[in-house]
Amino acid sequence: MQQPANISSELDRGVRSRLAIVTDRNLSPPPSATRIAGAGGVRALVKRVMGPQTFVAARSVYRLATRSELQAPYPYSFKLWAWRRGFRVRHAALYDRARLEAGEYLTDYAQGYRCDKLNPIPALFGDKLLLRRILADRGFVQPATLALVTHHGIIVDPLGSAGHASGPELMARLAAERGRVIIKPEDGRFGRQISLVEVGEDGRLVTRRGRDTRPLDLARDAPPVSLVERAVEQHPFWHALSPFSVNTIRVVTMWTPGDPAPFIGCAVQRIGTAETLPTDNWAGGSVCARIDLATGMLGPGRMSPEHTHGRDDGAHTHHPDTGAPIAGLVLPEWARIKEVVLAAARSLPFARYVGWDVAIDPEGTPVFIEGNHNTSVDLLQVHGGLLADPAVRRFYEVCGVI
């Protein structure tokens, strides 16, 4: 298939056409009555017969009692208790039971089946190259995008001059970088299929993921549509947290319909481990620590129940691999980080909810790795329920999630 001669122009047209959709949409949340009517008369009838609370509980059990949940190492009495309340059992086991009963946690059911409609064009956040172009046009710093690799060919510098290259030519370009390069899916999530590329001792390119190192093979190691980007050199503070990854801050911005500006609802520091290299993916085994929004101070780290096989791994005041301190540290440039992230959120007025992944370079500049439209909330709520914050609760209420 022939590639477009001017990729930048194609991207410009794509941005304009996709954003034009927003101008014709009503961004106000639909009332609950509209949702019920749209769901069909049968469901509405069943809900009236059962009662709203019983209906929601039964639907939660039906949706959440998947095969992995059934096999989870917990008593069935606890599983039913968690499912009825809208939580997966591994998450419910991590949360404070009394506060869960009091309604301080956003449920897994709500996150999975209601939050996906928070943003009118969620596909924007799955198209990493498109989102990068939008943010770049607004002046926000991002990793240098070196190439877009597809089955149909390789486009080098896709956000700049744009040109074509063969596999051997791209390999030569990467070797000439003499630095660390990241290959990742263009539309991927959860840190899957991300590899670090380096020049090995023999001068050849090698790819690293976790503890595995092997020669780079583009056909094997590059996903079907993937981005090749220059790895961010991080600030010494974040490098000291963990040398295994670029340690990103997940900052969640929310924009309540009708309000004049977005706000930061929650933020956590993700910290990579030897198992997660080159990512700091929490589900894969990294550590995350809550950030005090006022001061930028880190709390103790926690690890994912998926990684610990359902066991509460306890609080980590220090890194589990290196012993570096975590709890009590104060993030440098925290006020600047908040300011820049909120500016990015304001630049996307059609996006009610964004989970930003932000790295900090040696000069203290926030670097946007990506934005996510419907993030997992377990790494946020493992430190406390989101709905305990009145502003966050109001956001979800106005948007019809709770």
RACORMO-V682907 format. One record per backbone hydrogen bond with DSSP energy under -1.0 kcal/mol. CO is the residue of the C=O (numbers start at 1). NH is the residue of the N-H. If there is no record, write none. Layout:
CO/NH ; CO/NH
This chain:
6/10 ; 7/11 ; 8/12 ; 9/13 ; 10/14 ; 11/15 ; 12/16 ; 13/17 ; 14/18 ; 15/19 ; 16/20 ; 21/24 ; 22/25 ; 31/35 ; 32/36 ; 33/37 ; 34/38 ; 35/39 ; 37/40 ; 40/44 ; 41/45 ; 42/46 ; 43/47 ; 44/48 ; 45/49 ; 46/50 ; 47/51 ; 51/55 ; 52/56 ; 53/57 ; 54/58 ; 55/59 ; 56/60 ; 57/61 ; 58/62 ; 59/63 ; 60/64 ; 61/65 ; 64/66 ; 66/70 ; 67/71 ; 72/74 ; 75/79 ; 76/80 ; 77/81 ; 78/82 ; 79/83 ; 80/84 ; 82/87 ; 83/86 ; 86/108 ; 86/109 ; 88/92 ; 89/93 ; 91/94 ; 91/95 ; 96/100 ; 97/101 ; 98/102 ; 99/104 ; 100/103 ; 104/387 ; 107/111 ; 108/112 ; 109/113 ; 110/114 ; 110/115 ; 114/117 ; 115/118 ; 121/124 ; 122/125 ; 123/127 ; 126/128 ; 127/131 ; 128/132 ; 129/133 ; 130/134 ; 131/135 ; 132/136 ; 133/137 ; 135/140 ; 136/139 ; 141/368 ; 144/230 ; 146/157 ; 147/228 ; 148/155 ; 149/226 ; 153/150 ; 154/165 ; 155/148 ; 156/163 ; 157/160 ; 157/162 ; 163/156 ; 166/170 ; 167/171 ; 168/172 ; 169/173 ; 170/174 ; 171/175 ; 172/176 ; 180/231 ; 181/197 ; 182/229 ; 183/195 ; 184/227 ; 186/128 ; 189/192 ; 195/183 ; 196/208 ; 197/181 ; 198/206 ; 200/203 ; 204/200 ; 205/216 ; 206/198 ; 207/214 ; 208/196 ; 209/212 ; 212/209 ; 214/207 ; 217/221 ; 218/222 ; 225/186 ; 226/149 ; 227/184 ; 228/146 ; 228/147 ; 229/182 ; 235/239 ; 236/240 ; 238/242 ; 248/270 ; 249/358 ; 250/268 ; 251/356 ; 252/265 ; 253/354 ; 254/263 ; 256/259 ; 263/254 ; 266/252 ; 267/291 ; 268/250 ; 269/289 ; 271/287 ; 273/277 ; 276/279 ; 277/210 ; 281/286 ; 282/285 ; 287/271 ; 288/302 ; 289/269 ; 290/299 ; 292/296 ; 296/331 ; 297/292 ; 298/328 ; 301/316 ; 302/288 ; 304/308 ; 305/310 ; 308/311 ; 316/301 ; 317/326 ; 319/323 ; 324/319 ; 326/329 ; 329/298 ; 333/337 ; 334/338 ; 335/339 ; 336/340 ; 337/341 ; 338/342 ; 339/343 ; 340/344 ; 341/345 ; 342/346 ; 343/347 ; 345/348 ; 348/351 ; 352/255 ; 354/253 ; 355/372 ; 356/251 ; 357/369 ; 357/370 ; 358/249 ; 359/367 ; 360/235 ; 361/364 ; 365/361 ; 367/359 ; 370/357 ; 372/355 ; 377/381 ; 378/382 ; 380/383 ; 381/384 ; 385/388 ; 386/389 ; 389/393 ; 390/394 ; 391/395 ; 392/396 ; 393/397 ; 394/398 ; 395/399 ; 396/401 ; 396/402 ; 397/400
